[in-house]
Amino acid sequence: MVGKDEFVQCIKDEILEKLSLRNRYNFLNINLMSILKPKYMNFLREAQNFYVKFEKRNNITHTEDFYQWIPEIGEQGLITRVNPFVDAGLNLQPNGMVAEFMRVLATDFFDPQLAMGMGATVLAVNPLVLHHENIDIRLQALKELITGEKIGCICITEPERGSDAVHMLTTADEQEDGSYILNGEKIYQTNGTKADWAVIYAVTEKNNGNTMGQFLVDTSWAGWQAERVNIPWTPRMHVGKETFTNLRVPKEYVLGGPGKGREHLFEGLNLERLGIVILNIAEAWNALSHAVIYCNMREQFDQAILKYQGVGFPLGDQWAKTMNLTLAALHICQIVDEKLEQHNGTLPKQLNLALGANASQLKSQSAKLSERVCYECANLMGGAGACDNTLMHDLLGISRIQEMGGGTRQIQQYIMSLALRKIFKMI
Ligand SMILES: Cc1cc2nc3c(=O)[nH]c(=O)nc-3n(C[C@H](O)[C@H](O)[C@H](O)COP(=O)(O)OP(=O)(O)OC[C@H]3O[C@@H](n4cnc5c(N)ncnc54)[C@H](O)[C@@H]3O)c2cc1C
């Protein structure tokens, strides 16, 4: 059973058994088998088999510190599938955004907070893929993050600069030997207090985004301090507030010098947002898998509650919305994969620019979808959706923060309104 031993079980054995990870995966697979290519369906099943066995072998109740599981998950090649990572000496197959979608679906059904935490490591991986320049230490960091030996985080947001991320206050002062000294504060970094490697953005002139640089930092260095921020909706995920005090970054760790940081920040944003889209959709499917099984088994007034229009119809609506957005996201993932293949693993600048509006459209709608579907599913399950016997309470918490991270709802709306203006001028 999910949840702590000290609390009483609310859902009867028969239904809880039916809500097993294996059965919830089966629900998902039945929905996807006719729309996925066999290589992705097979990969999804492989990842699911790993998690089913992993959960059973370790008697996992999803109350544990999930960071301890990451090395074993990394050994399976399940930290990220965005790339084959040939440069890091690996050759993960299948790879690309569709494969990443499958990886996240399997991981989220197993443990939603783990899936979100691992997502922040992926955000540290992406800049290293683009900017390792075959420098040994960068390749080493890349490999350690992909294989789950080490944990990553990405430091953009500051206590006084959230949505206005470009006007940073954290400074990077260049030294004669080409190293930089960082001073400042960051906040809300997913994995902040657990991370071994951090990718930090800082400016040589406060408030001037044109002077931004991008730095790889080993968090064991002097001058890095991380304290834990408590986010009660995701209590097992470590989120940090970091203080940099004369944190020295040697030359070979500078991924982008002053002037390049801003471009590096924006080049990865589309893939980051698509990653969040995938996570949001996975949360919606996870909630649906619980509610569909539960509502087919729970009886009131001598009937399965699914048979009442008040339950079956809204559940059908949430299912339709989730499937529609899944199809849209899969389509964009396929386009990205085709382009990545044609252009040796990097997105052409023009496409990356055009993708900006699509990424914002999908990010804003999928965050809303996740919040609504998770809430409605929990609501349709009654008390069973609110107690800790299943992952529903986890999904309720996590789905409530998805509009905030990766650019808030208003920032996505702002990007879309700018795009509409641009399109109007093209007519
Ligand atoms: C769980 C979690 C994990 C996170 N992980 C990371 C991470 O790994 N790395 C990282 O660097 N950051 C991370 N963040 C930070 C996240 O990206 C920021 O919270 C987000 O960018 C918003 O910044 P803020 O919290 O300072 O809010 P603010 O920017 O202060 O915004 C407050 C409100 O004002 C609105 N607003 C602001 N400006 C405008 C405007 N121009 N027009 C209209 N409305 C506006 C916002 O939309 C929001 O509703 C995380 C946050 C959370 C909650």
PDBQT file of the ligand as one rigid body, heavy atoms in Angstrom, charges set to zero:
ROOT
HETATM    1  C1  LIG A 501       8.199  23.904  -7.036  1.00  0.00    +0.000 C 
HETATM    2  C2  LIG A 501       9.014  24.912  -7.807  1.00  0.00    +0.000 A 
HETATM    3  C3  LIG A 501      10.168  24.505  -8.449  1.00  0.00    +0.000 A 
HETATM    4  C4  LIG A 501      10.962  25.442  -9.117  1.00  0.00    +0.000 A 
HETATM    5  N1  LIG A 501      12.150  25.030  -9.693  1.00  0.00    +0.000 NA
HETATM    6  C5  LIG A 501      13.011  25.958 -10.172  1.00  0.00    +0.000 A 
HETATM    7  C6  LIG A 501      14.324  25.583 -10.630  1.00  0.00    +0.000 A 
HETATM    8  O1  LIG A 501      14.667  24.387 -10.652  1.00  0.00    +0.000 OA
HETATM    9  N2  LIG A 501      15.198  26.537 -11.009  1.00  0.00    +0.000 N 
HETATM   10  C7  LIG A 501      14.853  27.873 -10.984  1.00  0.00    +0.000 A 
HETATM   11  O2  LIG A 501      15.704  28.696 -11.300  1.00  0.00    +0.000 OA
HETATM   12  N3  LIG A 501      13.604  28.267 -10.591  1.00  0.00    +0.000 NA
HETATM   13  C8  LIG A 501      12.688  27.341 -10.176  1.00  0.00    +0.000 A 
HETATM   14  N4  LIG A 501      11.441  27.722  -9.744  1.00  0.00    +0.000 N 
HETATM   15  C9  LIG A 501      11.096  29.138  -9.757  1.00  0.00    +0.000 C 
HETATM   16  C10 LIG A 501      10.029  29.508 -10.755  1.00  0.00    +0.000 C 
HETATM   17  O3  LIG A 501      10.542  29.479 -12.050  1.00  0.00    +0.000 OA
HETATM   18  C11 LIG A 501       9.535  30.893 -10.316  1.00  0.00    +0.000 C 
HETATM   19  O4  LIG A 501       8.773  30.684  -9.128  1.00  0.00    +0.000 OA
HETATM   20  C12 LIG A 501       8.741  31.574 -11.361  1.00  0.00    +0.000 C 
HETATM   21  O5  LIG A 501       9.557  31.960 -12.429  1.00  0.00    +0.000 OA
HETATM   22  C13 LIG A 501       8.015  32.823 -10.808  1.00  0.00    +0.000 C 
HETATM   23  O6  LIG A 501       8.856  33.656 -10.093  1.00  0.00    +0.000 OA
HETATM   24  P1  LIG A 501       8.415  34.181  -8.649  1.00  0.00    +0.000 P 
HETATM   25  O7  LIG A 501       8.096  33.001  -7.811  1.00  0.00    +0.000 OA
HETATM   26  O8  LIG A 501       9.462  35.103  -8.141  1.00  0.00    +0.000 OA
HETATM   27  O9  LIG A 501       7.081  34.965  -8.885  1.00  0.00    +0.000 OA
HETATM   28  P2  LIG A 501       6.933  36.467  -9.422  1.00  0.00    +0.000 P 
HETATM   29  O10 LIG A 501       7.745  36.676 -10.627  1.00  0.00    +0.000 OA
HETATM   30  O11 LIG A 501       7.124  37.393  -8.273  1.00  0.00    +0.000 OA
HETATM   31  O12 LIG A 501       5.416  36.469  -9.834  1.00  0.00    +0.000 OA
HETATM   32  C14 LIG A 501       4.314  36.627  -8.933  1.00  0.00    +0.000 C 
HETATM   33  C15 LIG A 501       3.055  36.765  -9.768  1.00  0.00    +0.000 C 
HETATM   34  O13 LIG A 501       3.142  37.932 -10.597  1.00  0.00    +0.000 OA
HETATM   35  C16 LIG A 501       2.930  37.583 -11.946  1.00  0.00    +0.000 C 
HETATM   36  N5  LIG A 501       3.729  38.452 -12.829  1.00  0.00    +0.000 N 
HETATM   37  C17 LIG A 501       5.044  38.759 -12.747  1.00  0.00    +0.000 A 
HETATM   38  N6  LIG A 501       5.412  39.567 -13.740  1.00  0.00    +0.000 NA
HETATM   39  C18 LIG A 501       4.305  39.760 -14.508  1.00  0.00    +0.000 A 
HETATM   40  C19 LIG A 501       4.023  40.483 -15.695  1.00  0.00    +0.000 A 
HETATM   41  N7  LIG A 501       4.958  41.171 -16.350  1.00  0.00    +0.000 N 
HETATM   42  N8  LIG A 501       2.761  40.456 -16.195  1.00  0.00    +0.000 NA
HETATM   43  C20 LIG A 501       1.788  39.773 -15.560  1.00  0.00    +0.000 A 
HETATM   44  N9  LIG A 501       1.998  39.054 -14.438  1.00  0.00    +0.000 NA
HETATM   45  C21 LIG A 501       3.236  39.046 -13.922  1.00  0.00    +0.000 A 
HETATM   46  C22 LIG A 501       3.362  36.137 -12.051  1.00  0.00    +0.000 C 
HETATM   47  O14 LIG A 501       2.790  35.483 -13.167  1.00  0.00    +0.000 OA
HETATM   48  C23 LIG A 501       2.860  35.585 -10.718  1.00  0.00    +0.000 C 
HETATM   49  O15 LIG A 501       1.506  35.256 -10.810  1.00  0.00    +0.000 OA
HETATM   50  C24 LIG A 501      10.591  26.795  -9.140  1.00  0.00    +0.000 A 
HETATM   51  C25 LIG A 501       9.392  27.194  -8.514  1.00  0.00    +0.000 A 
HETATM   52  C26 LIG A 501       8.610  26.286  -7.858  1.00  0.00    +0.000 A 
HETATM   53  C27 LIG A 501       7.351  26.744  -7.187  1.00  0.00    +0.000 C 
ENDROOT
TORSDOF 0
